[in-house]
Amino acid sequence: MADLFPLFLKLEGRRCVLVGAGTIARQKLARLLDSGADLRIIAPVAAVEIQELDRSGRITWTKAEFNATHLDGALLAIAATGDPAVNEMVHRAALERGVLCNSVDEPERCDFFYPAVVRRGDLQIAISTAGKSPALAQRIRRELEEQFDASYIAWLNWLGSVRELFFRRHVEPELRKQTLHHIAGRTVFERFRSSLEKHGTSVGKVYLVGAGPGDPELLTLRAARLLKQADVVLHDALVSPEVLALIGDARVIDVGKRCGTKLLTQQEINSLLVAYASQHEVVIRLKGGDPTIFGRAGEEIEALVEAGIVYEIVPGISSALAAAAAAGVSLTDRRYASSVVFTTAHSGIDSELTAWNRLVSSHSTLAIYMPGSSYRQLAAQLREAGLRPQTPCAVVSHAGRSTQQVHRCDLSSLEQLESFAAPTLLIIGECVAPMHIAEPSVRGESLIDELQTENHDAAGMSRTFRS
């Protein structure tokens, strides 16, 4: 006999005919019912169980002796009467109609065999001996059932959701292949099962952490602690070296972009977060400023939710707040601004410019992230939207770092400025008026000089009185 061809069939809605309705037939019922097949039973007498299934509509019982026309339109036929003569009739009728037939305990009349099956959810392992030793197949099945425990159900469901996510987001094929093969490995599975037993969850946790403006002292205590505990950190290009130095014994991956050049696409970053969460307890997505402000956190959250991965947002000081602090500006000085608008020089769709006429208001402060390399073009757009040429502006580069720069001007002179080193933020509004601000460092140095002078003069006067 030629080798058997192993196959898993989709039987939902397909007609399958079971001839016989006694003990032998009942043994074959369960798998056919689970498959969703259109199951027809042919027998003059049926067991009570089969009669109840017929009444409930789960099967169709035809109370009759078998004849060849009962197989018309069928995909499979199972002869389970215990009568060799009837089984032979079924087999012959199946051959004539091209219907695959299984005659129970009669290998010579079988086009297919019922294998011994280990099933864990959608994972099925089938064992066949071509009918030579069903007992051996059952023994192997019992051994495999011990090896493949119930944790494989959750494991396979998670792998399936990750694979679906990768295809839906059009991840680059080679990266997709490597990642999917890696996370299906035994090492990842053992970690998955251990986490499932320990925490009742199947994967690690992803933290979307705000790195603040760059000064490590401006990190939240929680962010600093998590950086010490992290297994993997995926960080933006503009996260400062001083903050990165706080990371403990973790794998550190730069996934940012510089001058518009991306190291990885957003879809690939999403995929890495999902993949690393399957291998590690603590995965950190480290973003400059606050992760929820112009950091594409929403897309990453969506990917994590779709993959069934737990996440947490750890806020940070946003660049706008750091820039305002650096420039000594109150963004909501009630005398000049009743609102603050956080925006970028471009809309959410990279190819479209921001509709400034919708954002500009005489009673608002504009905090413009990523103002771009051409202040001339931006200033012209703002003037066209209705801002006065004399509107005060503050350009803040590297806010909160040792390399911080603050430059004040008005909208008309902004057009003449060269771009500053990123990260840069532009504050525009009446609250930036020169009378309300001064360089904090200059103000501090001037005050110290005045105090030293006063102390010196006071000391001199004291000596004069004593003399």
DAFENZI-V732795 format. One record per pair of residues at least 6 apart in sequence whose ideal C-beta (glycine too) atoms are under 7 Angstrom apart, sorted by the first residue. I is the first residue (numbers start at 1). J is the second residue. If there is no record, write none. Layout:
# DAFENZI-V732795
i->I j->J
i->I j->J
This chain:
# DAFENZI-V732795
i->4 j->128
i->4 j->130
i->6 j->126
i->8 j->124
i->11 j->35
i->11 j->36
i->11 j->37
i->12 j->35
i->12 j->36
i->12 j->37
i->13 j->36
i->13 j->38
i->14 j->37
i->14 j->38
i->14 j->75
i->15 j->38
i->15 j->40
i->15 j->73
i->15 j->74
i->15 j->75
i->16 j->32
i->16 j->37
i->16 j->38
i->16 j->39
i->16 j->74
i->16 j->75
i->16 j->76
i->17 j->40
i->17 j->42
i->17 j->70
i->17 j->71
i->17 j->74
i->17 j->77
i->18 j->25
i->18 j->28
i->18 j->32
i->18 j->39
i->18 j->41
i->18 j->78
i->18 j->80
i->19 j->42
i->19 j->66
i->19 j->77
i->19 j->78
i->19 j->79
i->19 j->80
i->19 j->81
i->19 j->86
i->19 j->90
i->20 j->43
i->20 j->80
i->20 j->81
i->21 j->41
i->21 j->43
i->21 j->45
i->21 j->46
i->21 j->47
i->21 j->50
i->21 j->61
i->22 j->47
i->22 j->82
i->24 j->80
i->24 j->82
i->24 j->104
i->25 j->80
i->26 j->47
i->26 j->49
i->26 j->50
i->28 j->78
i->28 j->80
i->32 j->39
i->33 j->39
i->33 j->58
i->39 j->59
i->40 j->60
i->40 j->62
i->41 j->50
i->41 j->59
i->41 j->61
i->41 j->62
i->42 j->62
i->42 j->64
i->42 j->66
i->42 j->70
i->44 j->63
i->44 j->64
i->44 j->65
i->46 j->61
i->50 j->61
i->51 j->61
i->53 j->59
i->54 j->60
i->54 j->61
i->62 j->70
i->66 j->86
i->66 j->89
i->66 j->90
i->68 j->93
i->71 j->77
i->71 j->93
i->71 j->94
i->71 j->97
i->71 j->99
i->72 j->97
i->74 j->99
i->75 j->99
i->76 j->99
i->76 j->100
i->77 j->90
i->77 j->94
i->77 j->99
i->77 j->101
i->78 j->102
i->79 j->86
i->79 j->87
i->79 j->90
i->79 j->91
i->79 j->101
i->79 j->103
i->79 j->104
i->80 j->104
i->81 j->87
i->87 j->103
i->87 j->106
i->87 j->109
i->88 j->109
i->90 j->101
i->90 j->103
i->91 j->101
i->91 j->103
i->91 j->109
i->94 j->101
i->100 j->111
i->100 j->112
i->101 j->109
i->101 j->110
i->101 j->111
i->102 j->110
i->102 j->111
i->102 j->112
i->102 j->113
i->102 j->114
i->103 j->109
i->103 j->110
i->107 j->131
i->110 j->131
i->113 j->128
i->113 j->130
i->113 j->131
i->115 j->126
i->115 j->127
i->115 j->128
i->115 j->137
i->116 j->127
i->116 j->137
i->116 j->138
i->116 j->140
i->116 j->141
i->117 j->124
i->117 j->125
i->117 j->126
i->117 j->141
i->118 j->125
i->118 j->141
i->118 j->144
i->118 j->145
i->118 j->148
i->120 j->148
i->120 j->150
i->120 j->152
i->120 j->153
i->121 j->153
i->121 j->156
i->121 j->157
i->122 j->156
i->123 j->152
i->123 j->156
i->125 j->144
i->125 j->148
i->127 j->137
i->127 j->140
i->127 j->141
i->128 j->137
i->129 j->136
i->129 j->137
i->151 j->193
i->151 j->196
i->154 j->196
i->154 j->202
i->155 j->189
i->155 j->192
i->158 j->202
i->158 j->203
i->158 j->308
i->159 j->183
i->159 j->184
i->161 j->306
i->161 j->307
i->161 j->308
i->162 j->183
i->162 j->274
i->162 j->307
i->163 j->180
i->165 j->274
i->165 j->303
i->165 j->306
i->165 j->307
i->166 j->176
i->166 j->180
i->166 j->271
i->169 j->267
i->169 j->270
i->170 j->267
i->171 j->267
i->171 j->268
i->171 j->271
i->172 j->268
i->175 j->268
i->179 j->271
i->179 j->275
i->182 j->188
i->183 j->275
i->183 j->278
i->188 j->278
i->188 j->279
i->191 j->279
i->192 j->202
i->192 j->203
i->192 j->278
i->195 j->201
i->195 j->202
i->195 j->203
i->196 j->202
i->201 j->310
i->203 j->277
i->203 j->278
i->203 j->309
i->204 j->277
i->204 j->280
i->204 j->281
i->204 j->282
i->204 j->283
i->205 j->281
i->205 j->282
i->205 j->310
i->205 j->311
i->205 j->312
i->206 j->273
i->206 j->277
i->206 j->283
i->206 j->285
i->206 j->304
i->206 j->309
i->206 j->311
i->207 j->226
i->207 j->282
i->207 j->284
i->207 j->312
i->207 j->314
i->208 j->285
i->208 j->287
i->208 j->291
i->208 j->297
i->208 j->300
i->208 j->311
i->208 j->313
i->208 j->314
i->209 j->223
i->209 j->226
i->209 j->284
i->209 j->285
i->209 j->286
i->209 j->291
i->209 j->314
i->209 j->316
i->210 j->223
i->210 j->287
i->210 j->289
i->210 j->290
i->210 j->291
i->210 j->314
i->210 j->315
i->210 j->316
i->211 j->239
i->211 j->243
i->211 j->286
i->211 j->287
i->211 j->288
i->211 j->316
i->212 j->218
i->212 j->219
i->212 j->289
i->212 j->316
i->212 j->317
i->213 j->289
i->213 j->317
i->213 j->319
i->213 j->322
i->213 j->399
i->213 j->400
i->214 j->240
i->214 j->242
i->214 j->243
i->214 j->398
i->214 j->400
i->214 j->401
i->215 j->400
i->215 j->401
i->216 j->242
i->216 j->243
i->216 j->246
i->218 j->317
i->218 j->400
i->219 j->243
i->219 j->316
i->220 j->314
i->220 j->315
i->220 j->316
i->222 j->314
i->223 j->314
i->223 j->316
i->224 j->246
i->226 j->282
i->226 j->284
i->226 j->314
i->227 j->246
i->227 j->247
i->227 j->248
i->227 j->284
i->228 j->248
i->229 j->248
i->229 j->282
i->230 j->247
i->230 j->248
i->230 j->250
i->230 j->282
i->230 j->284
i->231 j->250
i->231 j->280
i->231 j->281
i->231 j->282
i->231 j->283
i->232 j->250
i->232 j->251
i->232 j->276
i->232 j->280
i->232 j->283
i->233 j->247
i->233 j->250
i->233 j->252
i->233 j->253
i->233 j->284
i->233 j->286
i->234 j->253
i->234 j->255
i->234 j->269
i->234 j->272
i->234 j->273
i->234 j->285
i->234 j->286
i->235 j->244
i->235 j->252
i->235 j->254
i->235 j->255
i->235 j->256
i->235 j->286
i->236 j->256
i->236 j->286
i->236 j->287
i->236 j->288
i->237 j->254
i->237 j->256
i->237 j->257
i->237 j->258
i->238 j->256
i->238 j->288
i->238 j->422
i->238 j->423
i->239 j->286
i->239 j->288
i->240 j->401
i->244 j->252
i->254 j->263
i->255 j->263
i->255 j->264
i->255 j->269
i->256 j->263
i->257 j->263
i->266 j->296
i->266 j->299
i->270 j->299
i->270 j->300
i->270 j->303
i->273 j->283
i->273 j->285
i->273 j->300
i->273 j->303
i->273 j->304
i->274 j->303
i->274 j->304
i->274 j->307
i->274 j->309
i->276 j->283
i->277 j->283
i->277 j->309
i->285 j->300
i->287 j->295
i->288 j->423
i->289 j->316
i->289 j->317
i->289 j->318
i->289 j->319
i->290 j->315
i->290 j->316
i->290 j->317
i->290 j->318
i->291 j->297
i->291 j->313
i->291 j->316
i->292 j->313
i->293 j->318
i->293 j->342
i->294 j->344
i->294 j->369
i->301 j->311
i->304 j->311
i->319 j->369
i->319 j->399
i->319 j->423
i->319 j->425
i->320 j->342
i->320 j->367
i->320 j->425
i->322 j->399
i->322 j->400
i->323 j->396
i->323 j->399
i->323 j->425
i->323 j->427
i->324 j->331
i->324 j->427
i->326 j->396
i->326 j->399
i->326 j->400
i->326 j->404
i->326 j->406
i->327 j->394
i->327 j->396
i->327 j->406
i->327 j->427
i->327 j->437
i->328 j->437
i->328 j->438
i->328 j->440
i->329 j->394
i->329 j->427
i->329 j->431
i->329 j->432
i->329 j->437
i->330 j->431
i->331 j->337
i->331 j->340
i->331 j->365
i->331 j->367
i->331 j->431
i->332 j->340
i->333 j->431
i->333 j->436
i->336 j->429
i->336 j->430
i->336 j->431
i->337 j->363
i->337 j->364
i->337 j->365
i->337 j->429
i->337 j->430
i->337 j->431
i->338 j->363
i->339 j->363
i->339 j->364
i->340 j->364
i->340 j->365
i->340 j->367
i->341 j->359
i->341 j->364
i->341 j->366
i->341 j->367
i->342 j->367
i->342 j->369
i->343 j->354
i->343 j->359
i->343 j->366
i->343 j->368
i->344 j->354
i->344 j->368
i->344 j->369
i->344 j->370
i->345 j->354
i->345 j->368
i->345 j->370
i->345 j->371
i->345 j->372
i->345 j->378
i->346 j->352
i->346 j->353
i->346 j->354
i->347 j->353
i->347 j->354
i->353 j->381
i->356 j->381
i->356 j->382
i->356 j->385
i->357 j->385
i->357 j->386
i->359 j->366
i->360 j->382
i->360 j->385
i->360 j->386
i->360 j->387
i->364 j->429
i->365 j->427
i->365 j->429
i->365 j->431
i->366 j->428
i->366 j->429
i->367 j->425
i->367 j->427
i->368 j->425
i->368 j->426
i->368 j->428
i->369 j->425
i->371 j->378
i->371 j->424
i->371 j->426
i->372 j->378
i->373 j->419
i->375 j->414
i->375 j->415
i->375 j->417
i->375 j->419
i->376 j->415
i->379 j->411
i->379 j->414
i->379 j->415
i->380 j->415
i->382 j->411
i->382 j->428
i->383 j->389
i->383 j->411
i->387 j->411
i->388 j->411
i->389 j->410
i->389 j->411
i->389 j->412
i->390 j->410
i->391 j->410
i->391 j->411
i->391 j->428
i->392 j->410
i->392 j->429
i->392 j->430
i->392 j->432
i->392 j->433
i->392 j->434
i->393 j->408
i->393 j->409
i->393 j->410
i->393 j->411
i->393 j->414
i->393 j->426
i->393 j->427
i->393 j->428
i->393 j->432
i->394 j->406
i->394 j->408
i->394 j->427
i->394 j->432
i->395 j->407
i->395 j->417
i->395 j->420
i->395 j->424
i->395 j->426
i->396 j->406
i->396 j->424
i->396 j->425
i->396 j->427
i->397 j->404
i->397 j->405
i->397 j->420
i->397 j->421
i->397 j->424
i->398 j->404
i->398 j->405
i->398 j->421
i->398 j->423
i->399 j->425
i->405 j->420
i->406 j->439
i->407 j->417
i->408 j->432
i->408 j->434
i->409 j->417
